[in-house]
Amino acid sequence: MFSHMEGTLIVAGLIAAGVIVAAFAAEGRGQRVIRILLGVEERRPVREHLFDELDRPEASLDVVDKLGRPQTRELHVSAR
């Protein structure tokens, strides 16, 4: 029964694999892997900067306050 659909399923599988590869290449890490494979970018060791300190903003609870306020704007309507 599925022998009639075999060709269609193979083509659909190849298209799906192509879409997955294209989506991976469009993502940031995928772009880096593609550049490394093509020789455009050199490979950097990850362990070198693994435990570096990061600059982070000071912790505050203002985010909760900002999210709790409704965001409204005034609309100016001309009376014609």
N, C-alpha and C positions, 0 to 999 in steps of 0.2 A: 504494500500500500504506500509506504514512504519512498519507494524506489522512484516514483514519478516526481517527487518533490526534492530528490537528492541534489540536483543541480541548483535549484532555487535556494536551498538551505546553505549550500557551499558559498554561493555568491553573497547571500545575506551575512554569513559568518565573516567573509572577507571584508565586506563593507563595515561591519561592526568592529572588527579588529582595526581597520583603518581609522575609524572615528575615535577609538580609544587611544591610538597612538597620536593622533592629531591633538586630542584634548590634553594628553600628557605633555606633548611638546609645547603647548600654549601656556601651561602652568609654569611658574617660576623655577621650580626644581627641575622640571622636564627640560626647560630651555637650557639650564646649566649643563645637564647631562648631554644634551645634543651638542652643545658647544664644545664640551670636553671630547666627545667622540669624533667631532669634525676637526679637532685640533685648533680651534679658534681661541679657546681659553685654556689656560694651564690648570692642572689639578693642584689644589692647595690642601695641605694637611689640616684636618679638622681639629685634631688634638691640640694644636698650637694655641688656639684661642678658646678652647672649651670652657675654661674656668675664669675667663676674664670678667671683670666687674662691668656692669652695665649702668649707664646713667638713667635713673628713673625719676619721674616726678614725685614730689612729696605726696604722701597719702592724705586724703581728705574725704570727708563725707559730703562734700558739696554736690557730688554727682547725684545722690539720692534726692537732694533738695531740687536740683534742676529737672530731674525726671518727673518729680511730683507736680511741678507747676504746669498748667496748661499753656500751650504756645498759641497765643491769639494775636491777630493783627487787625488794624482798623482798615476798612475798605472805604474809599472815598467814592461816592456815587453822585454823579451830577444829576440835578433835577431838570430834566427836559420834558 
